[in-house]
């Protein structure tokens, strides 16, 4: 099992926005919702090869800007079509205000 990697500080993330990071070759969208909670999802939309971090954070979803599929921040499941396959959700650890992600550790849903 690999170790979690520091990807940014929590303060760098703006509310209702996503930041693309790459950890061990895995593209990840790091999202801060309006409540200040931080999530990490696979960055590639399962409907098309589109970066989800370029999309929109709304309520508890990350929306693909290209075709409008919304993915749950907690489960990675698509809540709207055209996507029907989920994206992975990774474990996020906050240590001393820094965000750490281990791409080999996904959240069980």
Secondary structure in CASP SS format (residue, H / E / C, confidence):
PFRMAT SS
TARGET T0000
AUTHOR 0000-0000-0000
METHOD secondary structure of the structure
MODEL  1
X C 1.00
X C 1.00
X C 1.00
X C 1.00
X E 1.00
X E 1.00
X E 1.00
X E 1.00
X E 1.00
X H 1.00
X H 1.00
X H 1.00
X C 1.00
X C 1.00
X C 1.00
X C 1.00
X E 1.00
X E 1.00
X E 1.00
X E 1.00
X E 1.00
X E 1.00
X E 1.00
X C 1.00
X C 1.00
X E 1.00
X E 1.00
X E 1.00
X E 1.00
X E 1.00
X E 1.00
X E 1.00
X C 1.00
X C 1.00
X C 1.00
X C 1.00
X C 1.00
X E 1.00
X E 1.00
X E 1.00
X E 1.00
X E 1.00
X C 1.00
X E 1.00
X C 1.00
X C 1.00
X C 1.00
X C 1.00
X C 1.00
X C 1.00
X E 1.00
X H 1.00
X H 1.00
X H 1.00
X C 1.00
X E 1.00
X E 1.00
X E 1.00
X C 1.00
X C 1.00
X E 1.00
X E 1.00
X E 1.00
X C 1.00
X C 1.00
X C 1.00
X C 1.00
X C 1.00
X C 1.00
X E 1.00
X E 1.00
X E 1.00
X C 1.00
X C 1.00
X C 1.00
X C 1.00
X C 1.00
X E 1.00
X C 1.00
X C 1.00
X C 1.00
X C 1.00
X C 1.00
X C 1.00
X C 1.00
X C 1.00
X C 1.00
X C 1.00
X E 1.00
X E 1.00
X E 1.00
X E 1.00
X E 1.00
X E 1.00
X E 1.00
X C 1.00
X C 1.00
X E 1.00
X E 1.00
X E 1.00
X E 1.00
X E 1.00
X E 1.00
X E 1.00
X E 1.00
X E 1.00
X C 1.00
X C 1.00
X C 1.00
END
